[in-house]
Amino acid sequence: MDDLKIRQKCEDMIQYGYIALRHFPKAEKFTLVAEIKLTMWRLLRLIVICNKRYYKKTSLQDLDGELDLLRSQVRLSKELGFLPLKKYEIWSRYLNEIGKMIGGWIRALKGFKV
């Protein structure tokens, strides 16, 4: 179970995110770009933590919240004109896949009562 699909999807999303963030204006490198990178790494960290915890409910809620924050940051980047539409669409697909996996994880947890 060490090779979680969601973990691999998150790592792929981070790789794509770094490529997309390279094209942001220099003025945003230490603000929005830094915040997005931090959120991506927090998302990966929470995935690893959720996998290791026995009681996952609060960790999964934190993970879901972090994903929502990242979605907002990426959407805002597009609206501000820093992220081209095509890159936004690709990145959003990654985030939607991760969101579906988190939703499935939460639903599976609800069916499993300890």
N, C-alpha and C positions, 0 to 999 in steps of 0.2 A: 504494500500500500504506500510505499515511499514515492512511487512514481504516479502521483495524482495527475489526472488529465488537466484539472483546473490549474495546477501549479505550472504545467508546461504551457498552457494557454496564456497565463499571466506573464511568463517569461518571454513568450513570443510577442505579446503586446508591449512589453517594456522595450524589447529590441526595436519594434516598429516605432514606438514613441520617441526613442532617442533619435532615430533617423528623421522623423517629422519635426522634432524640436530644433534640429540643427538649422532649419531655415527660418526660425523666428528672428525678428530684428534684434540687434545687439542691445538695445535699450531694455529688452524684456528678459535677457539672459539671467539676470540675478533676481528677478521678481517672479513673473508668471512661470517661466521655464523651470526655475528652481522649485517652485511650489508643486508643479505637475510632477516633476521627478520624485520629489519627496512623497507625494501621494501614491505614485506607482510603487515605490519601494515599500511603503506602509501596507499597501494592498497585498503584495507578495508575502510580507512578514506575517500578516494576519492569516493568510492561507496556510502557512506552515504551522502557526500556532493552533489554528482550528483543527488541523490534522492530528496534532499531538495531544490535545486536551480530551479528557474523558467527558466532561460536561461542556458542550459546545455552544449552547444557546446564546449566551451573551457575546461570545467571540464571533459567532456568525452574524449577529446583529451589528457588531462593530464593522465586520467585513462588508456587509451590505451598505452601511452608511458610507464607508470609505469609497466604495465603488460609485455611489451616487455623487459624492464630491468630485471624483475624477471625471465622471460624465459631464458635470456642470463646468468644470475647468476646460475640458476639451471643447464643449459647445461654445463657451464664452470666447475661447481662442479663435474659433471660426467666425463668430459674430464680430469680433474686433478686427478681423481681416488678417490675422497672423497665420492662420491655418487654411490652406486651399481646400475647396469643397471635396475633391477626390481623396485627399489625405484624411479629411474629417470622416468621410464615409467608411474608409477602410478601418480607421481607428475605432469608429463607432461599432463596426461589426465585431471587432475583438471584444469590446466592452459588453456588447449584447450577449455574446457567447459565454463570457465569464458570468454575467448576470443570470443567465439561464441555469448555469451550473450551480451557482450559489442558491438560487431558488429551489432547485432539485434537492440540494443538500439540506436546506431548511425543511422542505416537505418530508424528506426521508426521516429527519430528526423528529418531526411531529408525530410520525407514525410509530416511532420507537420510544416507548416510555420506560424510564429506568426506575 
